[in-house]
């Protein structure tokens, strides 16, 4: 049977990559918003794939899994505290999770078939993955503890590399159901299938941008594998990497300014970063075969709380000439218990300059009472007017503090002054 030059070239690439550990199979994840943390990836070490992390500047290389088995395809949770990954340590490929430092490694699936390429939902309650347990690779979801495993796709073709959108409503994946690998989306329950790409070349490995408006992906449409981006509806396709090497495995940075990816431009697969427009391409992890990077989101742990300042209303403004105190209530809500705040850590006053605020509660530790009459205990604190930094014309005052467990809190309320 005759094959075109492109067909022969793709076959040669496929065989070559199979020899170095299956880099042709690609992992994909959602990119969740936050500050840019570490990059997790897999590296060949002592003949086995292990999961490492590295800082975006190439420093701080750290191994998280051992080399007694193959561990691959790491994906960060939306809060950056956990990594889900694939391991064959129990005889076949299963899905595991671990803490960001490699501790607490836990098996989530237990099936004789291959379970691979996991990715978190944005709320951290579910994991999507692919499995061939029903005869071919399909997309499945399960609860974060491994329960409730549910098949989402049902097609005789191969469905690959699922990724949950940052808003949790859609899952992107690639499939060869229409003759070659193309990129699709579906609702998170498997309904409403939409094909986004339509090209005779391979399109694969979709990765959501943190705001959900774009997808980075891999395509061979220009004669070699490159990193592309497109709008979430499939429009405005743009070649980002533009390099004759093999570029794959894109993952957005949480702040959406950069993309990390794998490349063989220096003779072996390395981890690189580039700006979101494709500029500034820089290798950060070399020295071995590497692949499947994913970028850790660092989400602020500060809890926004509900604050009620009295006086401060238009009918009862704060008297800045007073030598008295300003009552400030931290209110208990459905999601926050005000009595967990440590009064000794609270500073209250000027909204724009925390250094001007009063950090000494006038009565020592305040007291607990139901300030707003909803039947729940609130924390009432008092601060000396002259020490708060509040000035005539200010329209807002704020406080910061910590709970007894060390979790930061902050809140503001509108005020008037005279």
Secondary structure, 3 states (H helix, E strand, C coil): CCCCHHHHHHHHHHHHHHHCCCCCCCCCCCCCCCEEEEEEEEEEECCEEEEEEECCCCCCCEECCCCCCCEEEEEECCCCCEEEEEECCCCCCEEEEEECCCCCCEECCCCCCCEEEEEECCCCCEEEEEECCCCCCEEEEEECCCCCCEECCCCCCCEEEEEECCCCCEEEEEECCCCCCEEEEEECCCCCCEECCCCCCCEEEEEECCCCCEEEEEECCCCCCEEEEEECCCCCCEECCCCCCCEEEEEECCCCCEEEEEECCCCCCEEEEEECCCCCCEEEECCCCEEEEEEEEECCCCEECEEEEECCCCCCCECCCCCCEEEEEEECCCCCCHHHECHHHCEEEECCCHHHCECCCCCCCCEEECCCCCCCCEEEEEEEHHHCCCCCCCCEEEEEEEECCCCEEEEEEECCEC
